[in-house]
Amino acid sequence: MPVTQPKFGLRNPPCRPATEMAAWAATVEDAGFDVAWFPDSQFLWRNVWATLALATTTTKTIDLGTAVTNFATRHVAVTAAAASTIEELVPGRLRVGFGTGDSAVKTLGLRPTTLARMRESIDTFHRLTSGEPVVFGTEGDYAHREMLLSAAQGYRLPVYMAASGPKALALAGELCDGIIILAGVHPDLIRRSLGHIEEGAKRAGRELADIDLWLATASEAGGGEPHLVPLSFVWHEERIVMSTGGGSATVANLRAQPRARVALDGTRDVVLIEGVVDDILDQGVDPAAERVFADHTGWDAAASPGYVFLFLRPERIQSWREENELVGRTLMRGGAWLV
């Protein structure tokens, strides 16, 4: 696959007023980033389409995108109309990212979108935004009637799909203009993800080079403390053992500021741990810790050149399932277990 110039984007949940998020998009543009992404979750953040609309008034060149919206909380025709309206304001600068749905969907008692429905909905979205007629439903006054989107710009809008599992990655490789890879940043995980994407691309007669690939990573927490989302970790003797590249920004930040927050699992069942990284070791690691880490993760970090071990001693632990205010979610405070 030919190597192209990498692009960089920032994703920022609209937790602040939409006017502030639009100003943030302008700042990101001035800093030289290629895309400003905004996620969509009605109980957590401001409305994503209103935020994007304001961002069109503060930016001139940067692409704007959803990362991500879904097909469950809005009908595909409603989303197609919203996307076409934004595209009309900033032609060629919109990227519409979809996912199967997490906090936006489950908090309404709905289920994540199946891959079969993702396929159908993406096709419908493309047809509507391209100005093609689509029939919805078989009952009522408009049954079997072809519907046209008046806001359609007459061409396909670029659709992105956030994916982590093999089948989702393959579907995205088959159908989408771009993919937001959520499967991790370790080289082995990236290679595995690309293999699944390529499998899907071949089904559509495409190659990897035809797809705009984005790798999702985590950034530093707002309070200045490094925020870690470890791909491989294990509990060992009251500390969390992790491993990452010794030359990474994460390690540099932790050497300067050893306090850190660690998020474990996904966005559904979250464990948030605050503590201090009291050891960063590339040698002299307890053999028992090395062995436990390798046995648990299936990866021998000690045998991987350039990698170091991080040992975080937790002081505060919280755990909850899809609820912002779950009673009793604090499990540890001041280094002492409360349960």
N, C-alpha and C positions, 0 to 999 in steps of 0.2 A: 504494500500500500504506500503510495507516495506520501512524503512528509510535508505538511503544510504549516504555515505560520500559526502557532497556537493563539487562541483568543481567551480572554479572561472576563468573567462576569461576576457580579456580586448579587446575592439574593438576600433581601431584607424584608422580614415580615412587617406589614404596615401596622405596628403597634402604636404609632403616634398619629396625630391628625394628618389627613391626606395632603394638606399643604406642606407639612414638614417632610413627608415622604417624597413629594415632588421636588422639593429643594434638595433632598438627599440625592435624587437621581441626577440633578444638575451637577452636584459635587462629584459624583461617580464619573460622569461624563468628562468633567474637567481633569480628573485624575488619569484619564486615558483608558478606562475600562470599555469593553465592547458591548456588554449587555447589563441592564439593570433588571433583575428578576424580582417578582413579587408573588408570594404564595396566597392561597385562597382558603380561609376557614372562618366562617361567619361568627362564631362565638369568641374567637381569639383576637381577630384583627379587623381593621377597617375594610370596607368593600374593595375588592381587588380591581374591579373595572373602573370605579370612581377614582381610585388612586392612579391607575394608568392614564385616565383621561387628563388628570391634572399634570401628570408627568410629561404629557405631550406638549404642554405649554411652557415647560421650563427647560426642555432639552432640544437639541438641534440635530445631533448626529448619532447618539447612542441608541442601540436597539433596546426595545422594551418587551418584557415577556412575563407570562404567568408561569410560575414554577412552584406548585402547579395548581390548576383547577381540576374539576372532575365532571363526569356526566351524570352524577346521581342527584346533586342538589339543584341543578338547573337543567331544563330540557335542552337538548343539543341545539334546537333552533334558537333558543334564547341566547345561548353562548355564541352561536354563529353571528347573531345580530350585534351583540356587544363587541365581538372581535372585529367585525367588518366596520363598525363605527370608529374604533380606534385606528384601524388600518387607513381609513379615509383621512384621518387627521395627520398621520405620519406614514405615508406610503412606503412600503418596503422595510419598515423598522419594527414590525411586530412579530414576535415569536409566541405561539400559543402552546403552552405545555400542559399536558393532561396526565393524570395519574388515576389509579383505581379508586382512590379516596381513603382518607384516614380520619382525622379529627373532624373535618367538615361533614363527613358522611355518618360516622358511627354515633356522633352525639345526637343525631336525629333519629336514631333507631334504624338506620338503613344499612344495607350491606355494601361492601366494596364492589365495584363494577367487575363483572366477570370478563375474562379475556375475549370471549365470544361477543359480548356486548361492546367492549372496547373496539373491536374490529368494525362492527356495524356502525357505531357512533362516529368513529373517525371518518369512515366513508361518507356518512351523511353530512358531517361537518364540511368535508371537502366539496361535496356537491352543492351545498347551500351557499358557501362563500364564493364558489365559482360562478354562481348565477344559474345553476341547473334546477329544474323543478323536482320536488320531492313530495311524495304522498305520505300522509300521516293518518293512521287509524282506519278502521273499517266501519265505524258507527258515527252517527250524528250528522249535522247539517253539512259538514265538510268532508264526509267520508269519501275516499277515493278521489278527492280533488287534488290536483297538482298545486303545490304552494311554491311561490318564488320569494326569495329574500330581497326586499327592496333596497337594503343597505349593501348588498353584495357588490364587491368591487370588480367582479368578473374574472377573477383569477384565484388560483389556490393560495391560501395562506399557509405559511410553514407551520406544520404541526410537529410538536415534540412530545415524547412520552418518557416519563420517569419510570425506570424499571430496575429490578434487582434480581429476580428469579430467572432461570433459564428460559421458560416458556414466554414470559413477558418480554425479555430481551430479544428473543427470536421474533416475536410478533412486531415489536418496535422496528427491528431491522427490516422486516418485510413491508411495513406500511408507512413509516414516519420519515419526515424530512430530517429530523434530529432526534437524538436520544440523550437523556440525562441519566447517566449510569450511577446507580446507588449501591453497587455491590461491594464497595470498598476500594482502597487505594494501593493495597499491596500489589506489586507487579504480577504475581500469580493470579490474583483475583481479577485484575484488569485483563490479562490474557484470556482467562476463562470467559469473561463477559464478552470480549470481542469475538470469541469463537461462536457464542450463541447468537450474537448479532449477525455475524457473517452467514450463519446457517439460515436465518430468516431472510437476509438480503438475497441469497441465492434463489430462494423460492420465488422472488419477484424479479429475477433476472438482473439484480443489482450487485454492486460491490461495496465494500466498506468505505471506499473513497467517495461514494455517492451520498454518504450520510454525515451530517454534522454531529459529531460526538462530543459530549460534555461530561466531564468527570466531577461529581459532586464531592466536596470536601467541607470540613468544618473550619471555622475561623475562631479568633480569640474572643473570649467573652467580653461583654461591655464594660465590666468593672476593672479590666486590665489583667485579670488572672487568666492564664492559659486554660482553655476549655478543651478537654480531650474526649474524643469518641473512639475508643480503642477497638480495633478489629480483633485483637487477640489479647486475652488477659486471663488471670487466674488468681483466686484468693490463696494466700500462703502465709501462715503464721501472723494473722491479723493485719496483713497488708495486701494491697492489690499489686500484682506483678504484671507489668506491661513491657513491650519492646517496640522500639522504633529506630529509625536511622539516626546515628550519632551526629550527623551534620545537619539535621532538620531544624526548622525554625522552632518546632515544639521544644526540642532539647535546649536550644539557646535561650528561649523564654523561661524555661524552668530553672536553668542555672542562675538566671538573674532574679527570678521570682518563683520560689518553690511552691507557693500555694497554687492549688489547681482545683477545677471542678471536672468531674468525670461523669459522662452520661453513658449508661449501659443499656443495651437492648435497643429497640426501635423507638418509634414515637407513640406506640400504643401502650406498652407496659414499660414505664420509665423508672429507672433507678438513677437518682442524682446524688453523687458523692462529692463532698468538699473535704479537702484535707491538705496535707503537705507531702511533697515528694522529697523524702529525706535521703534517698540514695539514687544516684545515676551512675551505673557501673558498666564498663566494657570489659572488665576483668576482675578477678577476685570475687565473683558471684558465688553464693552458696550453691554447691552442686545439687543439693536437694531442691532448691528453688528452680534451677535450670531444668531438672528432671521433671518436676511437677508441671512447669510451664509447657515443656515439650509434649508430655503425655496428654495434657488437657487440650492443647491447641492443635496438635499434630504438626507443629513446626518447631524445628530446632534452631531457635534464635541464636544460641551460643555458637553455632557453627556457621552463622551468616555474617560474613565480613561487613564491618561498618555499623552493625547494630548494637545498641546498648539496652540495658535493662533499667526500667524505671520502677521504683518502689514507693507507692503512695500509702501513707498512713491516714486512714479516714478519721475525720472529726465530726462530720454531720452527714447523715444518710436519710434520703427521702425516697419514698416509693409510692407510685400511684398508677392507676389504670384509667387513662383517658379523661380524668377529672381534674380540674385545676385546684379544687378545694376538697380533697378527700380527707375525712376525719381520721386522725391517727396515722397520717402518712409519714411523719417524722419518726424514724426508727432508731437514730443515734443522734446525740447532742453532746458536744464537748468531749467526744471520744468515748462516751459511755452509752451502752445499749439501753434503750428504753423498753424493749420488749423481751 
